[in-house]
Amino acid sequence: MDRVAIVGVAQTKFAAQKIDQNYAEIAYEVVESLFNKLGIDHKDVDNIVTASSDFWDGRTISSMSVQDAVGAWLKSETKVSSDGTLAVLYGMMRILAGSFGTTLVLAHCKSSEGQQTMIGNAVFDPIYQRQLGFDLVAAGALQARAYMEHYQVGESDLAAVVAKNLTNATRNPNAHRAMSISVEEALKAQLVADPLREYDIAPNSDGACAILLAREDLVSKFTDKPVWLSGVGHYQDNYYLGDRDLTTSRSLEKAAQKAYSMAGITNPRKELNLVELYDTFSYQELMWTELLGLAERGKGAELIHSGASHLGGEIPVNPSGGVLGAHAMFVAGLVRVAEAALQLRGEAGEYQVEGARRALAHGTVGPCGQTHCVWVLSKDK
């Protein structure tokens, strides 16, 4: 089987509101940035996969608003209405199927133009749950409380995640929310949905991200620093929250096991050099790292308190600042892949993890981590 590599990445700067750009203009900006870095144009792209949401774009078939901007004229363009990590999976599958040699993967969102509570409410069951006013933040608070009580995790542990990631974000020029903040300051933030405070919740951001995938025999045409897609796993859990144990995530466990198996990883704590997690809420970094095998169950906070997950530590988690630093829906997972690729290419700037050769990138979609996609990226074949 041919192998597939990431040969280029680009992001916009993320912001609370990009009022001066529409969807097509944001997409055009990031695609042109990618092409300029690689010295190519649209004729070098065989296939296009986009990730976006009809709900967030406020139109049916949301990919139609960016088709000209991504060069989809007389080419195959398909949309994944889910997280950007799954768009990467589909792009890779189209190459491995033998249909295409290269795939442009783009994700875009203007979260500022959607009403989070209303759109989040539409995720839930229309008969029994929507009338409760439930949204994704309320669901996250429910899971946070279940996890914290089960494992005796305190609010100061969540605040430690906030302090680490938002401080990391100060080194990332593309971050939307970045600040040097202490645990004590994070604990003083406004309570939004008990136990989640303002900085425990990722901001709503506008922006886009693009990467170019290439088949192994074409890689040298684009770069001498490819990042190889070594392993991937994705699983989806039950729809109803009441049918799941919210103190854990079976879908993440299974996705990680699949990705590790494909990549030949038996000890992720020792064999990975960094992790880029999709943490919509601070508690999720604790949960997700445990389920990824980086810490024992209920001991995710020890990674932070020991310094192991800090930049310069044994296994840095979200050196870019993660989703707490910028959260454009459906884009943030693709950004995790892009950030991991930048690390392996040695192009992460002030937040570079020295000597990084293997990284994990993670995406999730759905309430309380319903669906997960885990990637293992490698500098070496």
C-alpha positions in Angstrom: 0.0 0.0 0.0 1.3 3.5 -0.8 1.9 5.8 2.1 0.5 9.3 2.5 2.3 12.3 3.9 1.4 15.9 4.9 3.5 18.0 2.6 2.3 21.5 3.6 0.1 23.3 6.2 -1.3 26.8 6.6 -3.6 28.5 9.1 -5.3 31.9 9.4 -4.9 33.9 12.6 -7.9 33.1 14.7 -10.1 35.8 16.1 -13.4 36.4 17.9 -14.8 38.0 14.8 -13.5 38.3 11.2 -16.2 40.8 10.2 -14.2 42.0 7.2 -14.1 38.5 5.5 -16.7 36.1 4.3 -16.3 32.3 4.2 -14.8 32.3 0.7 -12.3 35.0 1.6 -11.1 33.2 4.7 -10.7 30.0 2.6 -8.9 31.8 -0.2 -6.5 33.4 2.3 -5.4 30.1 3.8 -5.2 28.2 0.5 -3.1 30.9 -1.1 -0.9 30.9 2.0 -0.4 27.2 1.6 0.2 27.4 -2.1 2.7 30.2 -1.7 4.7 28.2 0.9 4.9 25.3 -1.5 5.4 27.2 -4.7 2.4 25.5 -6.4 -1.0 26.3 -7.7 -4.4 24.7 -8.2 -3.2 22.5 -11.1 -1.1 20.5 -8.6 -4.1 19.5 -6.6 -6.2 16.4 -7.8 -8.8 16.3 -5.1 -10.4 18.6 -2.5 -12.0 17.6 0.8 -13.6 20.4 2.9 -15.0 20.3 6.5 -17.7 22.7 7.6 -21.2 22.8 9.0 -24.5 23.9 7.5 -25.6 25.0 10.9 -22.6 27.2 11.6 -22.5 28.6 8.0 -26.3 29.2 8.0 -26.8 27.6 4.6 -27.4 24.2 3.0 -24.4 22.5 1.6 -21.9 24.8 3.3 -19.0 23.7 1.1 -20.6 25.5 -1.9 -19.6 28.9 -0.4 -15.9 28.1 -0.7 -15.7 25.9 -3.9 -14.3 28.7 -6.1 -11.8 29.7 -3.4 -10.4 26.2 -3.1 -10.2 25.7 -6.9 -12.9 23.0 -7.2 -13.8 23.9 -10.8 -13.9 20.7 -12.8 -12.4 18.7 -9.9 -13.8 16.3 -7.3 -14.8 18.3 -4.1 -16.4 16.5 -1.2 -17.5 17.8 2.2 -17.2 16.2 5.6 -19.7 17.7 7.9 -17.7 16.8 11.0 -14.4 17.6 12.6 -11.3 18.3 10.5 -9.5 15.2 11.7 -12.1 13.1 9.9 -11.6 15.2 6.8 -8.0 14.2 6.8 -9.0 10.6 7.1 -11.3 10.9 4.1 -8.6 12.7 2.1 -6.1 9.9 2.9 -8.6 7.2 1.9 -9.2 8.8 -1.4 -5.5 8.8 -2.2 -5.1 5.2 -0.9 -8.0 4.1 -3.1 -5.9 4.9 -6.1 -8.2 7.7 -7.4 -5.9 10.7 -6.6 -2.3 11.6 -6.0 -2.9 14.7 -3.9 -5.7 16.0 -1.7 -6.2 19.5 -0.4 -8.0 19.4 3.0 -9.6 22.6 4.2 -11.8 23.4 7.2 -13.5 26.8 7.8 -15.9 28.3 10.3 -17.0 31.7 11.5 -18.3 30.8 15.0 -19.2 34.5 15.5 -22.0 34.2 13.0 -23.7 31.4 14.8 -25.6 31.3 18.1 -23.8 28.6 20.2 -26.7 27.8 22.5 -29.2 27.4 19.7 -26.9 25.4 17.4 -25.7 23.3 20.3 -29.2 22.6 21.4 -30.0 21.2 17.9 -27.5 18.3 18.5 -29.8 16.8 21.1 -32.9 14.6 20.8 -35.8 16.8 19.5 -38.5 15.1 21.6 -37.1 14.8 25.1 -33.9 16.8 25.4 -34.1 20.0 23.3 -36.9 21.4 25.4 -34.6 21.3 28.4 -32.5 24.1 26.8 -29.5 21.7 26.8 -26.4 22.8 24.8 -22.8 21.6 24.5 -21.6 23.7 27.4 -24.3 22.3 29.7 -23.4 18.8 28.5 -19.7 19.5 29.2 -20.5 20.7 32.7 -22.5 17.5 33.3 -19.6 15.4 32.2 -17.0 17.5 34.1 -19.0 17.0 37.4 -19.4 13.3 36.8 -15.6 12.9 36.1 -14.5 15.1 39.0 -16.7 13.4 41.6 -15.7 9.9 40.4 -12.0 10.6 40.6 -11.9 13.3 43.3 -10.6 15.9 40.9 -10.8 19.5 42.1 -11.4 22.8 40.4 -7.8 23.8 40.9 -6.8 20.8 38.7 -9.0 22.3 35.9 -7.5 25.7 36.5 -4.0 24.2 36.1 -5.0 23.1 32.6 -6.2 26.6 31.9 -3.0 28.2 33.2 -0.8 25.9 31.1 -2.6 26.2 27.9 -3.4 29.9 27.8 0.3 30.6 28.8 1.4 28.3 25.9 -0.9 30.3 23.6 1.0 33.5 24.2 3.8 31.9 22.1 1.4 31.1 19.2 0.8 34.0 16.8 -2.4 32.4 15.5 -4.1 32.0 18.9 -7.3 33.9 19.6 -7.2 33.8 23.4 -3.7 34.0 25.0 -2.6 35.2 28.4 -0.2 34.5 31.1 -2.6 33.4 33.8 -2.1 31.7 37.2 -4.2 28.9 38.7 -5.5 31.4 41.3 -6.6 33.9 38.6 -8.3 31.1 36.6 -10.3 30.1 39.7 -11.6 33.7 40.0 -13.1 33.7 36.5 -16.9 33.9 36.2 -18.8 30.7 36.7 -20.7 29.8 33.5 -22.0 26.2 34.1 -21.0 24.6 37.3 -18.1 23.6 37.6 -16.9 25.3 34.4 -15.7 28.9 34.5 -15.1 31.3 31.7 -11.5 30.1 30.9 -12.4 26.4 31.3 -14.5 26.8 28.1 -12.9 27.3 24.6 -13.7 30.6 23.0 -15.8 30.8 19.8 -13.4 31.7 17.0 -13.4 32.5 13.3 -10.7 31.1 11.0 -9.6 28.4 8.6 -6.9 25.8 8.2 -5.6 23.9 5.2 -3.2 21.0 4.6 -2.0 19.2 1.5 -1.7 15.4 1.4 0.4 13.6 -1.2 1.0 10.0 -2.2 4.5 8.7 -1.3 5.9 8.8 -4.9 4.8 12.5 -5.2 6.1 13.8 -1.9 9.5 15.0 -3.2 7.7 17.3 -5.6 6.4 19.4 -2.7 8.8 19.1 0.2 11.9 17.5 1.7 10.3 17.6 5.2 7.2 15.3 4.9 5.2 14.3 7.9 3.9 10.7 7.5 0.4 9.6 8.5 1.5 6.5 10.5 -1.7 5.5 12.3 -5.3 6.5 12.7 -8.4 5.3 14.6 -11.9 6.7 14.9 -14.9 5.5 16.8 -18.4 6.9 17.7 -20.2 6.3 20.9 -24.0 6.2 21.7 -26.1 9.2 20.9 -28.0 9.5 24.1 -25.9 10.8 27.0 -27.8 8.5 29.4 -26.6 5.5 27.4 -23.0 6.3 28.2 -20.7 6.4 31.2 -19.7 10.0 31.2 -16.7 9.4 33.5 -14.9 7.8 30.5 -15.0 7.5 26.7 -15.0 4.1 25.1 -14.8 5.7 21.6 -11.5 7.5 22.5 -10.0 4.4 24.0 -10.8 2.3 20.9 -9.6 5.1 18.5 -6.3 5.4 20.4 -5.8 1.6 20.4 -6.4 1.4 16.7 -4.0 4.3 15.9 -1.3 2.9 18.2 -1.6 -0.5 16.6 -1.2 0.9 13.1 1.8 3.0 14.1 3.4 0.2 16.1 3.2 2.1 19.4 3.1 0.0 22.6 4.0 2.7 25.2 2.6 6.1 24.1 4.0 7.9 27.2 7.5 7.0 26.1 7.1 6.8 22.3 5.3 10.0 21.6 7.1 13.4 21.8 4.1 15.6 22.0 0.3 15.7 21.9 -2.1 18.1 20.4 -5.6 17.5 22.0 -9.0 18.8 21.1 -10.0 20.1 24.6 -13.2 22.1 24.3 -13.2 22.2 28.1 -10.3 22.1 30.5 -11.4 18.9 32.2 -11.2 17.1 28.9 -7.4 17.4 28.8 -7.3 15.4 32.0 -9.8 12.8 30.8 -8.4 12.5 27.3 -4.8 12.1 28.4 -5.8 9.2 30.7 -7.7 7.5 28.0 -4.8 7.9 25.5 -2.6 6.0 27.9 -0.5 8.9 29.0 -1.6 8.7 32.7 -3.5 6.3 34.9 -7.2 6.7 35.3 -8.0 9.7 37.5 -4.3 10.8 37.5 -4.4 13.1 34.5 -3.8 16.1 36.7 -0.5 14.6 37.8 0.8 15.2 34.3 0.4 18.9 34.8 1.4 19.2 38.4 4.5 17.2 37.7 5.4 19.4 34.8 5.5 16.4 32.4 2.8 17.9 30.0 4.3 21.4 30.1 6.5 22.8 27.2 9.9 21.3 28.0 8.4 18.4 29.9 8.5 14.7 29.2 5.3 14.7 27.0 4.1 18.3 26.2 0.3 18.5 25.7 -1.0 21.3 23.6 2.2 23.3 23.3 0.3 25.6 20.8 -2.3 26.5 23.5 -4.8 23.9 22.2 -8.5 24.6 21.7 -8.7 26.7 24.8 -6.5 29.2 22.8 -8.7 29.1 19.6 -11.8 27.2 18.7 -13.3 27.5 15.3 -15.8 24.7 15.1 -14.9 21.9 12.7 -11.5 23.6 12.1 -9.9 23.0 15.5 -9.2 19.3 14.8 -7.5 20.0 11.5 -5.5 22.7 13.4 -4.3 19.9 15.8 -3.0 18.0 12.8 -1.4 21.1 11.4 0.2 22.0 14.7 1.6 18.5 15.2 3.0 18.6 11.6 4.7 21.9 12.3 6.4 20.4 15.4 7.7 17.5 13.4 9.0 19.8 10.7 10.7 22.0 13.3 8.6 25.0 12.3 6.7 25.7 15.5 8.7 28.7 16.5 8.6 29.8 20.1 6.7 26.7 21.2 8.8 24.2 19.4 9.3 20.8 21.1 13.0 20.1 20.5 13.8 16.8 18.8 10.2 15.9 18.1 9.9 12.9 15.8 6.5 11.4 16.6 3.3 13.2 17.6 -0.4 12.6 18.3 -3.1 14.8 17.0 -6.7 14.3 18.2 -10.1 15.5 17.2 -13.6 15.1 18.7 -17.1 16.0 17.8 -20.5 15.5 19.5 -21.5 16.2 23.1 -19.2 14.8 25.8 -16.7 13.4 23.3 -19.2 11.2 21.4 -16.9 10.8 18.4 -13.1 10.7 18.4 -10.4 10.6 15.8 -6.8 9.9 16.8 -3.8 10.4 14.5 -0.1 9.4 15.0 2.2 11.5 12.8 5.8 10.6 12.2 8.9 12.4 10.9 10.4 9.1 9.8 8.9 6.6 7.4 
